[in-house]
Amino acid sequence: MVHYHINVFYSTEDGGFIADIPDLEGCSAFGETPEKAMKEVMIAQKIWLETAKEKKYEIPEAKYRPVIYQAVV
């Protein structure tokens, strides 16, 4: 199973936390807490990948790395 990087941040505009997976275009979720946002984005990831497989879309490799990790390598 591929493990994708997940960003979690607070959105004042939305009044809660957003979790997104940069390698999977449009794959994001909202939660009132960081934990809820993570739980929801894991569900969104599963649906995103299942849909891509069904429609025979290319599934991207896990390439995204935050800048802090890029500098260390």
MARBANU-907421 format. One record per residue: y, z, x of N, C-alpha, C, O, CB in turn; residue in three letters; chain. Coordinates in nm, 4 decimals, decimal comma. Glycine has a CB too. Layout:
<rec <Y Z X> <Y Z X> <Y Z X> <Y Z X> <Y Z X> ALA A>
...
//
This chain:
<rec <-0,1185 0,0000 0,0845> <0,0000 0,0000 0,0000> <0,1246 0,0000 0,0889> <0,1321 0,0738 0,1871> <0,0000 0,1227 -0,0961> MET A>
<rec <0,2198 -0,0819 0,0536> <0,3461 -0,0901 0,1268> <0,4359 0,0254 0,0841> <0,4455 0,0578 -0,0343> <0,4164 -0,2269 0,1021> VAL A>
<rec <0,5007 0,0866 0,1813> <0,5952 0,1943 0,1523> <0,7359 0,1423 0,1784> <0,7695 0,1058 0,2910> <0,5652 0,3219 0,2386> HIS A>
<rec <0,8171 0,1393 0,0746> <0,9532 0,0898 0,0836> <1,0514 0,2057 0,1002> <1,0296 0,3156 0,0493> <0,9884 0,0070 -0,0405> TYR A>
<rec <1,1599 0,1781 0,1728> <1,2670 0,2771 0,1874> <1,3353 0,2965 0,0522> <1,3554 0,2008 -0,0225> <1,3707 0,2326 0,2961> HIS A>
<rec <1,3704 0,4202 0,0219> <1,4399 0,4519 -0,1026> <1,5693 0,5244 -0,0689> <1,5693 0,6229 0,0049> <1,3505 0,5383 -0,1970> ILE A>
<rec <1,6798 0,4742 -0,1241> <1,8100 0,5414 -0,1131> <1,8293 0,6262 -0,2376> <1,7973 0,5827 -0,3482> <1,9277 0,4380 -0,0963> ASN A>
<rec <1,8815 0,7469 -0,2203> <1,9175 0,8322 -0,3349> <2,0593 0,8811 -0,3107> <2,0902 0,9356 -0,2047> <1,8166 0,9539 -0,3529> VAL A>
<rec <2,1452 0,8612 -0,4099> <2,2842 0,9047 -0,3949> <2,3400 0,9456 -0,5301> <2,2916 0,9034 -0,6351> <2,3709 0,7928 -0,3324> PHE A>
<rec <2,4432 1,0291 -0,5248> <2,5089 1,0739 -0,6475> <2,6152 0,9732 -0,6877> <2,6933 0,9277 -0,6041> <2,5713 1,2144 -0,6291> TYR A>
<rec <2,6182 0,9387 -0,8146> <2,7175 0,8468 -0,8691> <2,8078 0,9218 -0,9659> <2,7642 0,9635 -1,0732> <2,6495 0,7266 -0,9395> SER A>
<rec <2,9341 0,9386 -0,9271> <3,0276 1,0053 -1,0184> <3,0503 0,9196 -1,1419> <3,0710 0,9719 -1,2514> <3,1620 1,0344 -0,9479> THR A>
<rec <3,0466 0,7894 -1,1245> <3,0660 0,6973 -1,2374> <2,9577 0,7158 -1,3438> <2,9862 0,7112 -1,4634> <3,0662 0,5517 -1,1879> GLU A>
<rec <2,8330 0,7368 -1,2993> <2,7213 0,7520 -1,3921> <2,6914 0,8979 -1,4261> <2,6186 0,9260 -1,5213> <2,5980 0,6878 -1,3341> ASP A>
<rec <2,7475 0,9905 -1,3485> <2,7256 1,1317 -1,3740> <2,5849 1,1780 -1,3417> <2,5318 1,2675 -1,4074> <2,7559 1,1619 -1,5160> GLY A>
<rec <2,5246 1,1177 -1,2412> <2,3890 1,1564 -1,2022> <2,3491 1,0852 -1,0748> <2,4327 1,0268 -1,0058> <2,2887 1,1253 -1,3142> GLY A>
<rec <2,2219 1,0904 -1,0446> <2,1709 1,0334 -0,9207> <2,1092 0,8957 -0,9433> <2,0445 0,8701 -1,0448> <2,0683 1,1267 -0,8585> PHE A>
<rec <2,1311 0,8091 -0,8467> <2,0742 0,6748 -0,8472> <1,9768 0,6669 -0,7309> <2,0080 0,7098 -0,6198> <2,1855 0,5640 -0,8368> ILE A>
<rec <1,8601 0,6125 -0,7564> <1,7632 0,5836 -0,6511> <1,7408 0,4332 -0,6533> <1,7187 0,3748 -0,7594> <1,6277 0,6636 -0,6713> ALA A>
<rec <1,7463 0,3703 -0,5360> <1,7214 0,2271 -0,5326> <1,6341 0,1916 -0,4126> <1,6283 0,2638 -0,3131> <1,8538 0,1492 -0,5279> ASP A>
<rec <1,5666 0,0774 -0,4261> <1,4796 0,0260 -0,3209> <1,5400 -0,1059 -0,2755> <1,5227 -0,2079 -0,3422> <1,3302 0,0080 -0,3708> ILE A>
<rec <1,6112 -0,1055 -0,1621> <1,6836 -0,2250 -0,1177> <1,5972 -0,3499 -0,0995> <1,6449 -0,4612 -0,1217> <1,7519 -0,1953 0,0106> PRO A>
<rec <1,4714 -0,3332 -0,0597> <1,3843 -0,4493 -0,0389> <1,3394 -0,5155 -0,1688> <1,2953 -0,6304 -0,1676> <1,2632 -0,4081 0,0399> ASP A>
<rec <1,3501 -0,4446 -0,2803> <1,3081 -0,4989 -0,4101> <1,4327 -0,5195 -0,4958> <1,4826 -0,4262 -0,5587> <1,2053 -0,4034 -0,4820> LEU A>
<rec <1,4805 -0,6399 -0,4972> <1,6069 -0,6719 -0,5639> <1,6109 -0,6198 -0,7074> <1,5240 -0,6508 -0,7890> <1,6295 -0,8223 -0,5634> GLU A>
<rec <1,7129 -0,5409 -0,7360> <1,7336 -0,4900 -0,8711> <1,6471 -0,3713 -0,9077> <1,6495 -0,3270 -1,0226> <1,7095 -0,5978 -0,9680> GLY A>
<rec <1,5710 -0,3189 -0,8138> <1,4822 -0,2065 -0,8429> <1,5575 -0,0762 -0,8191> <1,5772 -0,0348 -0,7048> <1,3533 -0,2127 -0,7557> CYS A>
<rec <1,5990 -0,0124 -0,9274> <1,6724 0,1133 -0,9170> <1,6473 0,1967 -1,0416> <1,5947 0,1476 -1,1415> <1,8241 0,0877 -0,8977> SER A>
<rec <1,6857 0,3236 -1,0340> <1,6656 0,4131 -1,1473> <1,7689 0,5246 -1,1432> <1,8302 0,5511 -1,0398> <1,5227 0,4714 -1,1468> ALA A>
<rec <1,7867 0,5890 -1,2575> <1,8829 0,6974 -1,2750> <1,8077 0,8271 -1,3046> <1,7017 0,8262 -1,3671> <1,9837 0,6646 -1,3891> PHE A>
<rec <1,8642 0,9372 -1,2590> <1,8110 1,0687 -1,2939> <1,9203 1,1729 -1,2877> <2,0174 1,1574 -1,2137> <1,6958 1,1075 -1,2011> GLY A>
<rec <1,9052 1,2790 -1,3650> <2,0039 1,3874 -1,3639> <1,9959 1,4689 -1,2355> <2,0919 1,5367 -1,1989> <1,9838 1,4788 -1,4847> GLU A>
<rec <1,8822 1,4626 -1,1669> <1,8623 1,5298 -1,0381> <1,8056 1,4271 -0,9405> <1,7549 1,3235 -0,9834> <1,7663 1,6546 -1,0517> THR A>
<rec <1,8132 1,4537 -0,8098> <1,7523 1,3606 -0,7137> <1,6024 1,3432 -0,7380> <1,5484 1,2336 -0,7227> <1,7759 1,4098 -0,5707> PRO A>
<rec <1,5360 1,4522 -0,7760> <1,3915 1,4458 -0,8009> <1,3587 1,3560 -0,9192> <1,2630 1,2789 -0,9146> <1,3357 1,5856 -0,8254> GLU A>
<rec <1,4387 1,3662 -1,0256> <1,4144 1,2809 -1,1428> <1,4422 1,1346 -1,1102> <1,3703 1,0458 -1,1559> <1,5016 1,3260 -1,2615> LYS A>
<rec <1,5463 1,1095 -1,0314> <1,5768 0,9719 -0,9910> <1,4618 0,9155 -0,9081> <1,4245 0,7995 -0,9258> <1,7094 0,9661 -0,9106> ALA A>
<rec <1,4051 0,9957 -0,8176> <1,2914 0,9515 -0,7369> <1,1700 0,9219 -0,8240> <1,1033 0,8201 -0,8055> <1,2560 1,0571 -0,6324> MET A>
<rec <1,1418 1,0093 -0,9174> <1,0279 0,9884 -1,0076> <1,0450 0,8573 -1,0855> <0,9508 0,7791 -1,0984> <1,0134 1,1079 -1,1058> LYS A>
<rec <1,1649 0,8349 -1,1364> <1,1914 0,7144 -1,2149> <1,1860 0,5870 -1,1300> <1,1383 0,4836 -1,1769> <1,3274 0,7254 -1,2819> GLU A>
<rec <1,2347 0,5936 -1,0049> <1,2331 0,4725 -0,9222> <1,0900 0,4396 -0,8794> <1,0591 0,3227 -0,8563> <1,3238 0,4900 -0,7976> VAL A>
<rec <1,0035 0,5378 -0,8684> <0,8631 0,5099 -0,8368> <0,7965 0,4361 -0,9534> <0,7132 0,3480 -0,9323> <0,7869 0,6416 -0,8053> MET A>
<rec <0,8335 0,4722 -1,0748> <0,7834 0,3998 -1,1931> <0,8391 0,2574 -1,1927> <0,7661 0,1616 -1,2181> <0,8232 0,4738 -1,3255> ILE A>
<rec <0,9691 0,2442 -1,1635> <1,0325 0,1117 -1,1589> <0,9685 0,0245 -1,0511> <0,9489 -0,0953 -1,0718> <1,1840 0,1251 -1,1329> ALA A>
<rec <0,9358 0,0839 -0,9362> <0,8713 0,0085 -0,8286> <0,7354 -0,0454 -0,8740> <0,7027 -0,1617 -0,8504> <0,8545 0,0970 -0,7034> GLN A>
<rec <0,6572 0,0400 -0,9390> <0,5251 -0,0019 -0,9875> <0,5381 -0,1194 -1,0837> <0,4635 -0,2168 -1,0733> <0,4529 0,1156 -1,0566> LYS A>
<rec <0,6316 -0,1108 -1,1762> <0,6524 -0,2191 -1,2734> <0,7041 -0,3441 -1,2034> <0,6608 -0,4547 -1,2355> <0,7512 -0,1752 -1,3839> ILE A>
<rec <0,7966 -0,3283 -1,1078> <0,8524 -0,4414 -1,0333> <0,7406 -0,5167 -0,9629> <0,7328 -0,6392 -0,9717> <0,9583 -0,3936 -0,9309> TRP A>
<rec <0,6532 -0,4432 -0,8923> <0,5446 -0,5069 -0,8170> <0,4400 -0,5699 -0,9087> <0,3903 -0,6788 -0,8798> <0,4778 -0,4051 -0,7256> LEU A>
<rec <0,4063 -0,5034 -1,0180> <0,3108 -0,5594 -1,1138> <0,3636 -0,6902 -1,1733> <0,2895 -0,7875 -1,1869> <0,2816 -0,4578 -1,2262> GLU A>
<rec <0,4914 -0,6912 -1,2082> <0,5533 -0,8107 -1,2660> <0,5565 -0,9244 -1,1647> <0,5280 -1,0392 -1,1985> <0,6955 -0,7795 -1,3150> THR A>
<rec <0,5912 -0,8924 -1,0415> <0,5955 -0,9948 -0,9360> <0,4569 -1,0558 -0,9155> <0,4443 -1,1772 -0,8991> <0,6476 -0,9342 -0,8030> ALA A>
<rec <0,3538 -0,9728 -0,9162> <0,2165 -1,0234 -0,9000> <0,1767 -1,1125 -1,0165> <0,1194 -1,2196 -0,9962> <0,1173 -0,9070 -0,8873> LYS A>
<rec <0,2068 -1,0691 -1,1388> <0,1738 -1,1470 -1,2582> <0,2394 -1,2842 -1,2561> <0,1774 -1,3842 -1,2923> <0,2160 -1,0718 -1,3832> GLU A>
<rec <0,3653 -1,2882 -1,2134> <0,4415 -1,4133 -1,2133> <0,4248 -1,4907 -1,0828> <0,4856 -1,5958 -1,0630> <0,5889 -1,3846 -1,2371> LYS A>
<rec <0,3407 -1,4362 -0,9941> <0,3125 -1,4991 -0,8648> <0,4381 -1,5170 -0,7790> <0,4533 -1,6165 -0,7082> <0,2466 -1,6337 -0,8866> LYS A>
<rec <0,5272 -1,4182 -0,7875> <0,6458 -1,4172 -0,7016> <0,6074 -1,3602 -0,5657> <0,5120 -1,2833 -0,5538> <0,7616 -1,3342 -0,7660> TYR A>
<rec <0,6814 -1,3981 -0,4654> <0,6582 -1,3436 -0,3324> <0,6990 -1,1959 -0,3312> <0,8062 -1,1593 -0,3793> <0,7372 -1,4244 -0,2245> GLU A>
<rec <0,6131 -1,1138 -0,2763> <0,6427 -0,9710 -0,2656> <0,6952 -0,9464 -0,1252> <0,6253 -0,9711 -0,0270> <0,5159 -0,8821 -0,2959> ILE A>
<rec <0,8188 -0,8977 -0,1157> <0,8794 -0,8806 0,0166> <0,8140 -0,7711 0,0994> <0,7616 -0,6728 0,0468> <1,0254 -0,8503 0,0017> PRO A>
<rec <0,8186 -0,7911 0,2298> <0,7739 -0,6873 0,3225> <0,8777 -0,5753 0,3224> <0,9933 -0,5960 0,2853> <0,7530 -0,7450 0,4670> GLU A>
<rec <0,8355 -0,4592 0,3638> <0,9276 -0,3465 0,3780> <1,0031 -0,3634 0,5091> <0,9499 -0,3341 0,6162> <0,8515 -0,2091 0,3738> ALA A>
<rec <1,1271 -0,4107 0,5006> <1,2065 -0,4371 0,6205> <1,3293 -0,3485 0,6321> <1,3762 -0,3218 0,7428> <1,2489 -0,5804 0,6224> LYS A>
<rec <1,3817 -0,3028 0,5195> <1,5077 -0,2280 0,5212> <1,4923 -0,0968 0,5975> <1,3975 -0,0212 0,5761> <1,5556 -0,2003 0,3780> TYR A>
<rec <1,5872 -0,0720 0,6863> <1,5952 0,0545 0,7577> <1,7426 0,0942 0,7629> <1,8270 0,0108 0,7961> <1,5327 0,0438 0,9024> ARG A>
<rec <1,7755 0,2191 0,7311> <1,9142 0,2629 0,7407> <1,9646 0,2461 0,8841> <1,8855 0,2461 0,9784> <1,9281 0,4099 0,6951> PRO A>
<rec <2,0924 0,2321 0,8999> <2,1540 0,2097 1,0305> <2,1128 0,3173 1,1306> <2,0891 0,2863 1,2474> <2,3062 0,2060 1,0173> VAL A>
<rec <2,1040 0,4415 1,0879> <2,0697 0,5504 1,1806> <1,9342 0,5248 1,2479> <1,9170 0,5576 1,3653> <2,0669 0,6858 1,1059> ILE A>
<rec <1,8386 0,4670 1,1756> <1,7068 0,4397 1,2325> <1,7085 0,3140 1,3180> <1,6326 0,3036 1,4144> <1,6029 0,4258 1,1216> TYR A>
<rec <1,7934 0,2194 1,2842> <1,8044 0,0974 1,3611> <1,8603 0,1276 1,5008> <1,8198 0,0645 1,5985> <1,8933 -0,0042 1,2877> GLN A>
<rec <1,9523 0,2230 1,5106> <2,0152 0,2561 1,6380> <1,9172 0,3239 1,7325> <1,9271 0,3075 1,8541> <2,1361 0,3456 1,6155> ALA A>
<rec <1,8232 0,3995 1,6782> <1,7286 0,4733 1,7603> <1,6238 0,3812 1,8206> <1,5810 0,4034 1,9339> <1,6616 0,5820 1,6785> VAL A>
<rec <1,5822 0,2805 1,7495> <1,4783 0,1892 1,7972> <1,5318 0,1091 1,9069> <1,4608 0,0251 1,9623> <1,4266 0,0993 1,6881> VAL A>
//
